[in-house]
């Protein structure tokens, strides 16, 4: 068995930097931000490939094989349609840029998943996915909690006429940060269900709760409540169920008024911050113009923005399914529907219950975020990266390497005549 703390640290660092590559770390310079994002992502993909190659060259006891290819093939079909759509895209350069970033993230997921699976095989799960993801997200969330005191102007975003402060600031959309915090909680719950260290994982969940509350993200709060319910049901501890019920009864009224209603504007909540009238205009005015193949990959109108009559103007739909419907039409929507069904079926039929629970809980914040933000089929974001990893976790597999045995020739028997 090969276990290396240095290798585990490298894998965690690799994934931490990958998440950070989606943040706006230099908000004063658009060029510098884009250059660092692009350059860092390419370097991290190369690093994942080189680390994988080094391990495979050194340890030849196992080799990699692939299974459950249907979700991956359908995902590839979606990207292929996106590539073809550049020919009729309203903004062909933008469509090609978005496509190239998503393909690059798939390349990283491909090599990183193989690295993780191969190392876990030869180390008896030393770099469990929940551990690696949990540590990476934990470091980032702690950084935001420190940053909101050290530099509140950068780490907080003012909304509702300056009355509401949301963690995320100019670095990342608060709803996207909230989704990451919920995924941090998922990793903590998964480790607790697997009977790992209680202290560190309870702390992980506590930090997850703090970041979700500070982001004031309604979708993230809803997702956290769902994954918490899944954890409590799977845990089956009666005392935990009673304690959670009492705690929720006390906390939820405050959370409802402070986060859900914010300034007490019930109309804003009912319209989902203006999204419902915007989606209605998208479907009645935009989709009907190009229903079959859409406006081209990540394009939702003939120009850069869709100008809604009853709501705001925007260049993305704030709903990943509407995004596909607008940019790739009914054909693209049918492909992603089949792809998601294939992914769900693969998860459900998997024989390892811990993987089923982990990926199932991961899908909760990813899907809820997909209804209100960029989502798993929207513009390039780390939600797409996480969904790609879920797909590939069920594709990559290791098998023992078999070596050809030399043929043994027996001496012919002498037969008496």
C-alpha positions in Angstrom: 0.0 0.0 0.0 1.3 3.4 -1.0 0.2 6.3 1.2 1.8 9.8 0.9 0.7 12.8 2.9 2.6 14.9 0.4 0.5 13.5 -2.4 -2.7 14.1 -0.5 -1.7 17.7 0.2 -0.9 18.2 -3.5 -4.3 16.8 -4.6 -6.1 19.1 -2.1 -4.0 22.1 -3.2 -4.7 21.3 -6.9 -8.5 21.2 -6.2 -8.4 24.3 -4.0 -6.6 26.3 -6.8 -9.1 25.0 -9.3 -12.0 26.4 -7.3 -10.2 29.7 -6.8 -9.6 29.9 -10.6 -13.3 30.8 -10.9 -13.1 33.8 -8.6 -12.5 37.4 -9.5 -9.2 37.8 -7.6 -8.2 41.1 -9.2 -11.4 43.1 -9.6 -9.6 46.3 -10.7 -8.3 44.7 -13.8 -10.5 42.7 -16.2 -7.6 41.8 -18.4 -5.5 40.5 -15.4 -8.4 38.6 -14.0 -9.2 36.8 -17.3 -5.5 36.1 -18.0 -4.9 34.6 -14.5 -8.2 32.6 -14.7 -7.4 31.1 -18.1 -3.7 30.6 -17.4 -4.2 29.0 -14.0 -6.9 26.6 -15.3 -4.7 25.4 -18.1 -1.7 24.9 -15.8 -3.9 23.0 -13.3 -5.1 20.7 -16.0 -1.5 20.0 -17.1 -0.6 19.4 -13.4 -3.4 16.9 -13.0 -2.2 15.1 -16.1 1.5 15.0 -15.0 0.6 13.8 -11.5 -1.5 11.0 -12.9 1.2 10.0 -15.4 3.8 9.9 -12.6 1.7 7.6 -10.5 0.8 5.3 -13.3 4.5 5.0 -14.4 5.6 4.2 -10.9 2.8 1.9 -9.8 1.8 -0.7 -12.5 -0.2 -3.0 -10.2 -3.4 -1.4 -11.5 -4.6 0.1 -14.8 -7.5 2.4 -15.6 -10.7 1.3 -17.4 -14.0 3.0 -18.1 -17.6 2.1 -17.5 -21.1 3.8 -17.5 -20.2 5.8 -20.6 -23.8 6.8 -21.6 -23.9 10.0 -19.4 -20.5 11.0 -20.7 -21.4 10.3 -24.4 -24.6 12.4 -24.0 -22.6 15.2 -22.4 -20.2 15.0 -25.4 -23.2 15.2 -27.7 -24.4 18.4 -26.0 -20.9 19.9 -26.4 -20.8 18.8 -30.1 -24.1 20.5 -30.7 -22.7 23.6 -29.0 -19.7 23.5 -31.4 -22.0 23.2 -34.5 -24.1 26.1 -33.2 -21.2 28.4 -33.6 -22.1 28.5 -37.3 -25.5 30.1 -36.6 -24.7 31.8 -33.2 -25.7 35.4 -32.7 -22.3 36.0 -31.0 -20.0 33.3 -32.5 -16.8 34.5 -30.8 -18.6 34.5 -27.4 -20.1 31.1 -28.1 -16.7 29.6 -29.0 -15.1 31.2 -25.9 -17.7 29.7 -23.6 -17.4 26.3 -25.3 -13.7 26.2 -25.0 -13.8 27.0 -21.3 -16.3 24.2 -20.6 -14.3 21.7 -22.7 -11.2 22.7 -20.8 -13.0 22.1 -17.5 -14.0 18.7 -18.7 -10.4 18.0 -19.5 -9.4 18.9 -16.0 -12.2 16.7 -14.6 -11.1 13.8 -16.8 -7.5 13.8 -15.5 -8.3 14.8 -11.9 -10.9 12.0 -11.6 -8.4 9.4 -12.9 -5.7 10.8 -10.5 -8.1 10.5 -7.6 -9.4 7.0 -8.4 -5.9 5.7 -9.2 -4.3 7.1 -6.0 -7.2 5.9 -3.9 -6.8 2.4 -5.3 -3.1 2.1 -4.3 -3.5 3.9 -1.0 -6.8 2.4 0.3 -8.8 5.6 -0.1 -6.3 8.0 1.4 -7.7 10.8 -0.8 -11.4 10.2 -0.6 -13.4 12.6 -2.8 -15.4 13.9 0.2 -12.1 14.6 2.0 -10.4 16.3 -0.9 -13.4 18.4 -1.8 -14.2 19.1 1.9 -10.7 20.4 2.7 -10.5 22.6 -0.4 -13.9 24.1 0.2 -13.1 24.5 3.9 -10.0 26.5 3.3 -11.9 28.8 0.9 -14.8 29.3 3.2 -12.6 30.1 6.2 -10.8 32.6 3.9 -14.1 34.4 3.2 -15.0 34.4 6.9 -11.6 36.0 7.7 -11.9 38.4 4.8 -15.3 39.8 5.8 -13.6 41.2 8.9 -10.3 42.1 7.3 -11.7 43.8 4.2 -15.5 44.1 4.3 -15.7 46.4 1.3 -14.2 43.6 -0.9 -15.9 40.6 0.7 -19.4 42.0 1.2 -21.8 43.0 -1.6 -24.5 45.6 -0.8 -28.0 45.0 -2.1 -31.5 46.3 -1.5 -30.4 49.9 -1.6 -27.4 49.2 0.6 -29.5 47.8 3.4 -28.4 44.2 3.0 -24.8 42.9 3.0 -24.0 39.6 1.4 -20.8 37.6 1.7 -19.1 37.1 -1.7 -18.7 40.8 -2.5 -17.0 41.5 -5.8 -15.1 38.2 -5.7 -18.0 35.8 -6.4 -21.7 35.9 -6.7 -23.1 35.3 -3.2 -25.5 32.6 -4.5 -22.5 30.8 -6.0 -20.5 31.1 -2.8 -23.6 29.8 -0.9 -23.7 26.8 -3.2 -20.1 26.0 -2.5 -20.8 26.3 1.3 -23.6 23.8 1.0 -21.3 21.4 -0.8 -18.9 21.9 2.0 -21.6 20.8 4.4 -22.4 17.8 2.1 -18.7 16.7 2.4 -18.9 17.0 6.2 -22.2 15.0 6.3 -20.7 12.3 4.1 -17.7 11.9 6.2 -19.8 11.7 9.4 -22.0 9.0 7.8 -18.8 7.2 7.0 -17.8 7.3 10.7 -14.8 9.7 10.1 -13.4 12.2 12.6 -16.4 13.8 14.3 -14.6 17.0 15.5 -13.3 18.2 12.2 -16.5 17.3 10.3 -18.8 18.9 12.8 -16.6 22.1 12.5 -16.9 21.7 8.7 -20.7 21.7 8.9 -20.7 24.7 11.3 -18.5 26.8 9.0 -20.8 25.7 6.1 -23.8 27.1 8.1 -22.0 30.3 8.9 -21.1 31.0 5.2 -24.6 30.2 4.0 -26.2 32.6 6.5 -23.7 35.4 5.6 -24.3 35.0 1.9 -28.1 35.5 2.6 -28.7 33.2 -0.3 -32.2 31.8 -0.3 -31.5 29.0 -2.8 -28.5 27.9 -0.8 -30.4 28.0 2.5 -33.1 25.8 0.9 -30.4 23.4 -0.4 -28.8 23.2 3.0 -32.1 22.3 4.7 -32.6 19.5 2.1 -29.2 17.9 2.5 -29.4 18.3 6.3 -32.7 16.3 6.2 -31.1 13.6 4.1 -28.2 13.4 6.6 -30.5 13.1 9.6 -32.7 10.5 7.9 -29.6 8.4 6.9 -28.0 8.8 10.3 -31.2 7.5 12.1 -30.1 8.8 15.5 -33.3 9.6 17.5 -31.5 12.2 19.7 -30.2 14.0 16.6 -33.7 14.0 15.1 -35.2 15.6 18.2 -32.4 18.1 18.6 -32.6 19.1 14.9 -36.3 19.5 15.1 -36.1 21.8 18.2 -33.2 23.8 16.7 -35.0 24.3 13.4 -38.2 25.4 15.2 -36.2 28.1 17.1 -34.0 29.3 14.2 -36.4 29.1 11.2 -38.6 32.1 12.1 -35.5 34.4 12.4 -34.0 32.9 9.2 -37.3 33.5 7.3 -37.5 37.2 8.2 -33.8 37.9 7.9 -32.9 36.0 4.7 -36.1 35.0 2.9 -38.0 38.3 3.3 -34.8 40.5 3.7 -36.5 43.9 3.8 -40.0 42.5 4.1 -40.7 42.8 0.4 -43.0 39.8 -0.2 -43.5 40.7 -3.8 -39.8 40.4 -4.5 -39.9 36.9 -3.0 -43.0 35.8 -5.0 -41.4 37.0 -8.3 -38.1 35.4 -7.4 -36.3 38.9 -7.5 -37.9 39.6 -10.9 -36.9 36.3 -12.5 -40.4 35.0 -13.1 -41.5 37.9 -15.4 -38.1 37.7 -17.1 -38.5 34.0 -17.8 -42.0 34.5 -19.1 -40.7 37.1 -21.6 -37.8 34.8 -22.5 -40.2 32.0 -23.4 -42.9 34.1 -25.2 -40.6 36.5 -27.0 -37.2 34.9 -27.3 -37.7 31.2 -27.6 -40.5 31.4 -30.1 -38.2 33.2 -32.6 -35.7 30.2 -32.8 -37.4 27.2 -31.1 -35.5 24.3 -32.8 -31.8 25.1 -32.5 -31.7 28.4 -30.6 -29.4 31.4 -30.8 -26.1 29.5 -30.5 -24.1 28.3 -27.6 -24.7 30.5 -24.5 -26.5 33.1 -26.6 -30.1 34.0 -25.7 -30.9 36.8 -28.1 -29.8 38.3 -31.5 -27.5 40.7 -29.6 -25.6 40.5 -26.4 -28.6 41.2 -24.1 -32.2 40.0 -24.0 -34.3 43.0 -23.3 -37.3 41.9 -21.3 -40.5 44.0 -21.6 -41.8 43.2 -18.0 -38.4 42.9 -16.2 -34.7 43.6 -16.5 -32.3 43.1 -19.4 -29.6 40.4 -19.1 -27.3 38.3 -21.2 -28.0 35.1 -19.3 -31.2 33.5 -18.1 -30.6 32.8 -14.4 -31.9 29.3 -15.1 -29.7 26.6 -16.6 -32.6 24.8 -18.3 -34.0 28.0 -19.9 -30.4 28.8 -20.9 -30.2 25.6 -22.9 -33.7 26.1 -24.4 -32.7 29.5 -25.6 -29.2 28.8 -26.9 -29.6 25.3 -28.3 -33.4 25.1 -28.7 -35.6 22.0 -28.3 -32.9 19.8 -29.7 -30.3 20.8 -27.1 -32.9 20.6 -24.3 -33.8 17.1 -25.3 -30.1 16.1 -25.2 -29.5 17.5 -21.7 -32.7 15.9 -20.5 -31.5 12.5 -21.6 -28.1 13.2 -20.2 -29.4 14.1 -16.7 -31.7 11.0 -16.7 -28.7 8.8 -17.6 -26.7 10.4 -14.8 -29.5 9.9 -12.3 -29.9 6.3 -13.4 -26.2 5.6 -13.1 -26.2 7.0 -9.5 -29.2 5.0 -8.4 -28.0 1.7 -9.8 -24.5 2.0 -8.3 -23.7 -0.7 -5.8 -21.7 1.5 -3.4 -24.2 3.2 -1.1 -21.7 5.9 0.2 -21.2 7.1 -3.4 -24.9 7.1 -4.1 -25.6 9.3 -1.0 -22.6 11.6 -1.6 -23.4 12.3 -5.2 -27.1 12.5 -4.5 -26.6 15.1 -1.8 -24.2 17.0 -4.2 -26.9 17.2 -6.8 -29.3 19.0 -4.5 -27.4 22.4 -4.3 -26.3 22.0 -7.9 -29.8 21.6 -9.2 -31.4 24.2 -6.9 -28.7 26.7 -8.0 -29.4 25.7 -11.6 -32.9 27.0 -11.3 -31.8 30.5 -10.2 -28.2 31.1 -11.5 -25.7 29.8 -14.0 -26.3 26.2 -13.3 -24.8 23.0 -14.6 -25.4 23.8 -18.3 -25.0 27.6 -18.1 -22.1 29.9 -18.6 -18.7 28.7 -17.4 -18.7 28.3 -13.6 -17.5 25.8 -11.0 -21.0 24.3 -10.8 -20.4 22.9 -14.3 -17.0 21.6 -13.0 -18.6 19.8 -10.1 -21.3 18.2 -12.3 -18.6 17.0 -14.6 -16.8 15.4 -11.7 -20.0 13.6 -10.6 -20.4 12.1 -14.1 -16.8 11.0 -14.3 -16.7 9.5 -10.7 -18.9 6.7 -12.1 -16.9 6.4 -15.4 -13.4 5.9 -14.2 -12.5 2.6 -12.6 -9.3 0.7 -11.8 -8.6 -3.0 -12.4 -5.6 -5.1 -11.4 -3.0 -5.3 -14.2 -2.6 -8.8 -15.6 0.7 -9.9 -17.0 1.1 -12.6 -19.6 2.5 -15.8 -18.1 5.1 -17.7 -20.0 3.8 -20.8 -21.7 5.0 -24.1 -20.1 5.8 -26.9 -22.5 5.7 -30.4 -21.0 8.1 -33.1 -22.2 6.4 -35.6 -24.5 5.8 -39.0 -22.9 7.7 -42.0 -24.3 5.2 -44.6 -25.5 6.5 -48.2 -25.7 6.0 -49.8 -29.0 
